[in-house]
Amino acid sequence: MWKKCWWLQVVKSGNNWLFNVVLSTLERKVAFLGEHTVKIDAKGRMRLPGGLKQQMKPENKGRFVVNRGFESCLEIYPIDVWEKVRARIERLNQFKKKERSFIRYFMRGATEVVLDGQDRLNLPKHLLEYAGITGEAILTPGKNTLELWDSKRYEAELNISSDNFADLAEDVLGDLSVDE
């Protein structure tokens, strides 16, 4: 959740004490929490769960970009996150074949969607087909995005033993401390 907060900062300067009221926005590095089962209706609409809506930054005004994700899921970017990704892509060199191919593949299908009055996102049919999503799906957080998965594909993707997950965690985070 994104919360405005304030605190009192007290600093001594020589013989004087300075008091400052600091207003700030607390932000999490992982923007969303929670795994949600959602239904996709016949028109491709998905209702955003209330718990996720509460975690959204108000300044995004319900705007997202949905795109093909890795491992055959859909990646749903809050508009502010998408703008950062797009800015990085714009720095790629279209005269280099690998970069041009990446731009072409990554940008194809990227579509802006906006929450309607009933908190639904209208997802493009071709993207739902890419991810094999019909009826019920799983909406789960990425780092600062949401991933939308076909339920069976999601279960298959996460079908690893706890020992294998422990090995993966050690490989990825083994040099970090919880206190960092």
N, C-alpha and C positions, 0 to 999 in steps of 0.2 A: 504494500500500500504506500502511496505517496502522501506524505503528511507535511504540512507546514508546521514549524515549531519555532520557538524563540528561547533564548537563554540570555543571561546577564553575564557579560564579560567584564571582569574587574582587573585593571592593570595599574601597577604603581609606576609613576614616572617622576623620578626625583622624590620630592616631598609630597607630591600630589597623587591622589587616586583618581583614575579615569574609569567611568562606568559606561559601558556600551551595551545597548540592547541589540542582539543579533537575531535577525529573522532568516531562516534557512528552510530549504526543502530537503528532507531526508530521503535518500534514494537507495534502493537495493541494487546490487550488481546483477542479480537474477530478477528480472522484472515481474515474473508471474510464478505463482505456486498453485499446485493442485492438478490432479488428473481427473478429467470429466468425461463421462459418456454423454454424447450429444446425438440428436437425430437430425438427419438431413431430409428435408421434405422433397416432394416430387419436383418442385421448382428450384431446388438447389439452395434453399435457405437453411441456415443454421442459427439457432438462438444462442447468443453468448451467455454462458452461465453467470448468474448474479455475482458469484464470488470473484470471477475474473473481471467483470465490469468494474467492481469496486477497486480493483488493483490497477486500473488504467490511469494514466496521467490525464487530468481533465483537459489540458491544452491540446491533446490529440483529437478531441471532439468526435470520438468514435470512428476515426479514419484509420484504415489499414491498407496494406498492399499484400495480396495473396499471390504466391508464386510456387513453382515446382520446388520441392525440397529434395534433400538427399534421401536415399533409401526409399524412394517412391511414396513419400508423404507430401503434404502441402505445408509450406512455411507461411505463417501469417505474421507480418511485420507491423507493429505500430508505426504510424506514419513518420514519427521522429527517428525511429531506428532505420526505416527504409531510406530516409534522406541521407543518413550517414553512409549507408551501404552504397547508395547511388553515387554519392560524391567520390567514393573510392573507385568505383567502376569507371567513372568519367576520367579518372587519371590514367587509366590503362591506355596503351598505345594501339590504335586500330591498325597500324602498319605491321604489327607483329602477329603472325598467324595464330599462335596459341592464345594470345590475349583477345584477338578478334573472335576466335572460336568460343572462348569463355563468355565474352560479352553477348554474343548471339545466343548461346544456349541458355545462359542465366536469365537474360532479359525477356526471352520469349514467353509469353503467357502472363507476365507480371501485370496484375490488374488491381487498380485501387477499388476498394469496397468501403462502404460506410454503413454503420449501424442504422437500421430504420427505426421507426417509432416503437416497434415491438422488440428492440434489441436483437435483431436478426441481421446476419451478413448474407448477402446473395452471392454465392460462390459460382464462378463460371463453370459451365458444364464440362468443357474440355479439360479443366484442371481436376475436377472430380473424377473424370474418366482416367486421367493419368495416374491418379493415386488409387484407383479401384474402389472409390468410396461410394456406397449406396446405402441408404437407410441409416444404420447406426454407425457411429465413428467414435474415436477417442481423441479428445483435445487435451494436449499436455504441453507443459512449458519446455522451450528450448532455453538458450542462455538469456536472450532478451526478446524472444519471439514466442509464438505458439506454433506447435506442430499439430496438424490434423491427420489422423491415420485411419485407414480401414482397420476395424477391430482385429481381424485375423492376422493381418500383416504386422500390426503393433505387437501382438502376443508373440509372433514368430521372431520379431526383431529382438525382443527382450528375453527370449528363451535361452538363457545361459544359467549355469549353476552358480550357487553362491560362491564356490571356490574360484570359478572363472571371473566372477565380478570382483572378488577380492584382489585377484591378480591384476585386473584392469585398473582398479582404483589405485593400486600400488604403482603401476606403470605411469598413470596419468597424474596422480597427486602425491606420490610417495615422498617427494622432497618438500612438501608443504606442512605447516603446522596448523592446527585448528585456530590457534591464536593469531595467525597472520591476517 
